[in-house]
Amino acid sequence: MAFILSSILYPMRPLKPFVIFAALIAALAITSCKKDKSASVSQQQPEECVVGRGANTGAIIPGQYIVSLKSSSTSITTRAMSTDRVAAIGKSILQAHAIRENALQKSFPGEHGGFVAHLSDEEAKALKSDESVDIVEPDRVIALGACFTVVEPRLVTWSVSRVGYGDGTGKTAWIIDSGIDFDHPDLNVDVTRSKSFLANNTSARDENGHGTHVAGIIGAKNNSFGILGVASGANLVSLRVLDASGDGVLSSIIQALAYVNANGKAGDVVNMSLGEDVTSATLDQQVKNTASKGIFIAIAAGNDSQPAINYSPGRANGPNIYTVSAIDSLDNFASFSNYGNDAVDIAAPGVKILSTYLNNRYAIMSGTSMATPHVAGLLLLKGNNINHSGTAQNDPDGTPDPIAHF
């Protein structure tokens, strides 16, 4: 399908190309950055305003543990079990260790399925010795910082032009994030399959903006306004694990991956523009389980200017898993991006990226969170046959990452 692009932007009004460019430059000159929950969005934005980790990321949730079961033991094979069945097994394991049944809070099915429970340190230690248990680890906080600039839209952004684009109609991207704006006219959201994994909010609608921005990079429609996504018109499934403040918990991400395992199919793509500031064996394992089904996974390397191998899920390696570093418009390695060829597979644009935002708007954000959906879009179109075009300049590890291209 050919892409017919005009110079009409949302809202519907004709603009000449040089006017579009001037409007974008003017918008960039008057920018804003919300650095924390109390900051005003009218503050001046620095040259690189990066969507980093929130201050509470990685904090252990006292008394809450993720228990992952062995995929096959003498008594348990969780691969084809329902959520309720896994919960029942979890309760029987708790009973065997004289732990109250109502300690179990939620369960997740699939390969290495398991449950989340309220436990004392002694109870957690006891479960580690159970022959049916694979991993017991504390649940943790996941939190995004917030940094964005609301601007006028533009049809083909520099970043999408850099990696290439195509027709994503009929293809599915599962976006594990803060949700997606269901009403944005530039997005094709699969509301039926969308789901919230937040404890106190059943809506998968985005109240933060981060997930909507990611969604637009992947699949913004091929129409006469707004922007063009890498895989335009793709079905975008909102798997909400972060609240309006960008906060969530590790166990919600694990539940979201289990949901993809049960409902996705080979050739689908999962976008994970989030991660821990520590390592999580359970999260890494769940990523590999999902990828083993032929589902592609694009993961942000992280924005700590550190080796990506030190963070989950970016350190996860295996077939169909792509950890993504960030470059700017000159192909320079982004100063904030994590690095390392033992974890990072590919680079993509992640500096000052224009995409969809809440309330029918468009915004600029920076981070490996923005680089990752460029690769997710290409995975929808090309699978493992993504091409490369050049390499990231000044890559800190000395071996430059190849830049993703159609």
C-alpha positions in Angstrom: 0.0 0.0 0.0 1.4 3.4 -1.0 1.7 6.1 1.6 0.1 9.3 0.4 1.3 12.1 2.7 0.0 15.7 2.6 0.9 18.8 4.5 -2.4 18.9 6.4 -2.0 18.7 10.2 -4.4 18.0 13.1 -6.6 19.9 13.5 -7.6 20.0 9.9 -6.0 23.0 8.3 -3.6 23.3 5.3 0.0 24.4 5.9 2.9 24.7 3.6 6.0 22.6 4.4 8.1 25.6 5.4 5.3 26.8 7.7 5.2 23.3 9.3 8.9 23.5 9.9 8.7 27.0 11.4 5.9 25.9 13.7 7.9 23.0 15.0 11.0 25.1 15.6 9.0 27.7 17.4 7.4 25.0 19.6 10.9 23.6 20.4 12.0 27.0 21.4 9.3 27.3 24.1 9.5 24.0 25.8 8.5 22.5 29.2 9.7 19.7 31.4 8.0 18.1 34.4 10.9 16.7 36.3 8.9 15.3 39.2 5.3 15.1 40.5 5.4 18.7 41.9 7.1 20.4 39.0 5.2 22.8 36.8 4.9 21.9 33.1 5.7 25.6 32.3 9.3 25.3 33.3 11.9 25.6 30.6 13.1 22.3 29.2 16.8 21.6 28.9 18.3 20.5 25.7 17.8 16.9 26.5 14.8 16.2 28.6 14.8 12.5 29.2 12.0 10.3 30.4 14.1 8.6 33.1 13.3 6.5 36.1 11.2 7.9 38.9 12.8 8.4 42.3 11.1 5.4 43.8 12.1 2.9 41.1 13.5 -0.3 42.5 12.2 0.2 46.1 11.2 -3.1 47.7 7.6 -3.4 48.6 7.8 -4.7 52.2 6.3 -8.1 52.7 5.3 -8.7 49.1 7.0 -11.5 47.1 6.8 -12.9 43.6 6.9 -16.7 43.6 7.8 -18.4 40.3 7.1 -22.1 40.0 9.2 -24.6 38.2 7.8 -25.2 34.7 7.9 -29.0 35.1 8.3 -30.9 38.3 7.1 -34.2 39.7 3.7 -32.6 40.6 3.3 -29.4 38.6 3.3 -28.4 34.9 2.0 -24.8 34.7 2.4 -24.2 31.0 -1.3 -24.8 30.0 -2.9 -24.0 33.3 -5.5 -21.2 33.9 -4.9 -18.3 36.3 -7.4 -19.9 38.7 -5.6 -23.3 38.6 -2.2 -21.7 39.3 -3.8 -19.8 42.2 -5.1 -23.1 43.6 -1.7 -24.7 43.4 -0.2 -21.6 45.0 -2.6 -21.9 47.9 -1.8 -25.6 48.4 1.9 -24.8 48.5 1.3 -22.1 51.1 -0.8 -24.5 53.1 2.0 -27.1 53.0 4.3 -24.5 54.7 1.6 -23.5 57.3 1.1 -20.1 55.5 -2.4 -18.7 55.4 -4.2 -19.1 52.0 -5.2 -15.4 51.9 -1.5 -14.5 51.7 -1.9 -15.1 48.0 -2.8 -11.9 46.2 -2.7 -12.7 42.5 -1.4 -15.4 40.2 0.0 -15.6 36.7 -0.1 -18.6 34.3 2.2 -19.9 31.6 5.7 -21.3 31.6 7.2 -20.7 35.0 3.8 -19.4 36.2 3.4 -18.4 39.8 1.9 -16.0 42.3 2.3 -12.9 44.3 1.9 -13.2 48.1 2.2 -11.3 51.3 4.9 -13.1 53.3 7.2 -12.6 56.2 10.9 -13.0 55.5 10.9 -16.4 57.2 7.9 -17.6 55.1 9.7 -16.5 51.9 12.8 -18.4 52.9 10.7 -21.5 53.6 9.1 -21.3 50.1 12.5 -21.1 48.4 13.2 -24.6 49.7 10.0 -26.1 48.2 10.7 -28.5 45.4 8.0 -27.0 43.2 9.3 -23.4 43.6 11.9 -22.0 41.2 12.4 -18.3 42.3 11.2 -16.2 45.2 12.1 -12.5 45.0 10.7 -9.3 46.5 8.2 -7.3 44.5 9.5 -3.8 43.6 8.3 -0.4 42.6 8.5 0.6 38.9 8.3 4.3 38.3 8.9 6.7 35.4 10.1 10.2 35.6 8.1 12.6 33.4 9.4 15.0 30.8 7.6 16.2 27.7 6.9 19.1 25.4 3.5 19.5 23.8 3.9 20.7 20.1 2.2 20.9 16.8 2.2 17.6 14.9 4.1 16.8 11.7 3.4 14.0 9.3 6.7 12.1 8.7 9.0 12.8 11.6 12.8 12.6 11.3 13.0 9.5 13.4 10.4 7.5 11.4 12.1 8.7 8.2 15.4 7.5 9.6 14.3 3.9 10.3 11.7 3.5 7.6 8.0 2.7 7.6 5.3 0.5 6.2 1.7 -0.7 6.5 1.0 -2.4 9.9 -2.7 -3.0 9.3 -3.8 -6.3 10.8 -0.6 -6.7 12.9 -0.6 -6.5 16.7 1.6 -4.7 19.2 1.2 -5.3 22.9 2.3 -2.2 24.7 3.2 -2.8 28.4 3.2 0.7 29.7 1.0 3.5 31.3 -1.9 2.6 28.9 -3.0 4.2 25.7 -5.4 7.1 25.0 -8.3 5.1 23.5 -9.8 8.2 21.9 -6.8 9.6 20.1 -7.8 9.9 16.4 -4.3 8.9 15.2 -4.3 5.6 16.9 -6.0 2.2 16.3 -6.4 0.9 19.8 -7.7 -2.7 20.4 -9.9 -1.9 23.3 -11.3 -5.4 23.6 -8.0 -7.1 24.3 -6.6 -4.2 26.4 -6.3 -4.8 30.1 -5.1 -3.0 33.3 -2.9 -4.8 35.8 -3.1 -2.1 38.4 -4.4 -3.1 41.8 -6.8 -0.2 42.1 -7.8 0.8 38.6 -9.4 -1.5 36.0 -9.1 0.9 33.1 -6.4 0.4 30.5 -6.7 4.1 29.4 -3.6 6.2 29.7 -3.5 8.9 32.3 0.2 9.6 32.1 1.0 10.1 28.4 4.1 7.8 28.2 2.3 4.8 26.7 0.4 6.9 24.2 3.6 8.4 23.0 5.1 4.9 22.6 2.0 3.7 20.8 2.1 6.5 18.2 5.7 5.7 17.2 4.7 2.1 16.6 1.5 2.6 14.7 0.1 6.1 14.2 -2.3 6.0 11.2 -1.5 6.8 7.6 -4.0 9.7 7.3 -4.0 13.4 6.4 -3.0 14.7 9.9 -0.8 14.1 12.9 2.2 11.8 12.4 3.0 8.5 10.7 3.9 5.4 12.7 6.6 3.0 11.7 4.0 0.3 11.2 1.0 2.5 10.5 -2.5 1.4 11.5 -1.3 -1.6 13.6 -3.6 -2.9 16.3 -2.3 -1.4 19.6 -3.2 -3.3 22.7 -2.9 -1.4 26.0 -1.5 -3.5 28.8 -1.5 -0.9 31.6 1.0 -1.5 34.5 1.8 2.2 35.4 -0.6 4.7 36.9 -1.1 8.4 36.2 2.1 9.2 38.1 4.1 6.6 36.1 4.3 4.3 39.1 3.7 0.5 39.1 5.0 -2.7 40.5 7.2 -5.5 39.1 4.6 -8.1 39.5 2.2 -6.3 37.2 4.7 -6.5 34.4 5.0 -10.2 35.0 1.2 -10.6 34.9 1.1 -8.6 31.6 3.6 -10.9 30.0 1.6 -13.9 31.1 -1.5 -12.3 29.5 0.4 -12.0 26.2 1.5 -15.6 26.5 -2.2 -16.6 26.8 -3.6 -14.3 24.1 -0.8 -13.4 21.7 0.4 -15.3 18.7 3.7 -15.8 16.8 4.6 -12.6 14.8 3.1 -10.3 17.4 5.3 -7.7 19.1 5.6 -6.7 22.8 7.0 -3.3 23.5 8.6 -2.8 26.9 9.7 0.8 27.3 10.3 0.4 31.0 12.5 -1.6 33.4 14.0 -2.1 36.8 17.1 -0.3 38.2 18.1 -3.7 39.5 18.0 -7.3 38.0 15.0 -9.6 38.3 15.5 -13.3 37.5 11.7 -13.7 37.3 11.2 -10.8 34.9 14.0 -11.9 32.6 12.6 -15.5 32.6 9.1 -14.3 31.7 10.5 -12.3 28.8 12.3 -15.3 27.5 9.2 -17.5 27.9 7.2 -15.0 25.8 9.8 -14.8 23.1 10.0 -18.6 22.9 6.5 -18.5 21.5 7.6 -16.6 18.4 6.5 -13.3 19.8 9.0 -10.5 19.3 10.0 -8.3 22.2 11.5 -4.9 22.0 13.0 -3.6 25.3 14.5 -0.3 26.3 18.1 -0.5 27.3 17.6 2.2 30.0 18.6 5.8 30.5 21.3 5.5 33.2 24.4 5.9 31.0 25.5 2.5 32.4 26.0 -1.0 31.1 22.6 -2.4 30.2 23.6 -5.8 31.5 23.0 -4.5 35.0 19.2 -3.9 34.5 16.1 -6.0 33.9 14.6 -6.7 31.5 17.2 -5.0 29.2 19.8 -7.7 30.1 17.5 -10.5 28.8 19.1 -12.2 25.8 17.7 -14.8 23.4 15.9 -15.4 20.1 13.3 -12.8 19.2 14.5 -10.4 22.0 15.8 -6.9 21.0 17.3 -4.5 23.6 17.5 -1.1 22.1 19.9 1.8 22.7 19.2 5.4 21.6 20.7 7.8 19.0 20.1 11.4 18.0 19.3 12.9 14.6 23.0 12.9 13.7 23.4 9.2 14.6 25.3 10.1 17.8 24.9 7.7 20.7 22.6 9.4 23.2 24.4 10.5 26.3 21.8 9.1 28.6 21.5 5.7 26.9 22.7 2.4 28.5 25.1 0.5 26.4 27.0 -2.8 26.1 27.0 -5.4 23.3 26.4 -8.2 25.9 22.9 -6.9 26.3 22.1 -4.3 23.6 21.2 -5.6 20.1 20.4 -2.5 18.1 20.1 1.3 18.2 17.2 3.6 17.1 16.2 7.3 17.4 15.5 8.3 20.9 16.3 12.1 21.2 13.5 14.7 20.9 11.0 12.3 19.4 7.6 13.6 18.3 4.6 11.4 18.8 1.0 11.1 20.0 0.0 12.3 23.5 -3.0 12.6 25.7 -6.2 14.5 24.7 -5.6 14.3 20.9 -2.3 16.1 21.3 1.3 15.5 20.2 4.5 15.8 22.3 8.2 15.5 22.2 10.0 13.1 24.6 13.5 11.6 24.8 14.8 8.3 26.1 15.4 4.7 25.1 11.6 4.4 25.8 11.2 6.3 22.5 13.9 4.3 20.6 12.3 1.0 21.5 9.0 1.4 19.7 10.8 2.3 16.5 12.3 -1.2 16.6 8.9 -2.7 17.7 7.4 -1.2 14.6 10.1 -2.7 12.3 9.6 -6.1 14.0 5.9 -6.0 13.1 6.9 -5.3 9.5 10.0 -7.4 9.1 10.3 -9.9 11.9 13.9 -11.0 12.5 14.8 -9.6 9.0 15.4 -6.0 10.2 18.1 -4.3 8.2 20.8 -1.9 9.5 21.8 1.5 8.2 25.0 2.8 9.7 26.1 2.6 13.3 25.8 4.7 16.5 28.7 7.1 16.7 30.6 7.4 20.0 29.1 4.3 21.4 30.7 4.1 24.9 31.5 0.3 24.7 33.7 0.9 21.7 31.7 -1.5 19.4 29.0 0.7 17.8 25.5 -0.6 17.8 23.9 -1.1 14.3 21.1 1.4 13.6 17.7 -0.2 12.8 16.3 0.3 9.3 13.5 -1.1 7.2 
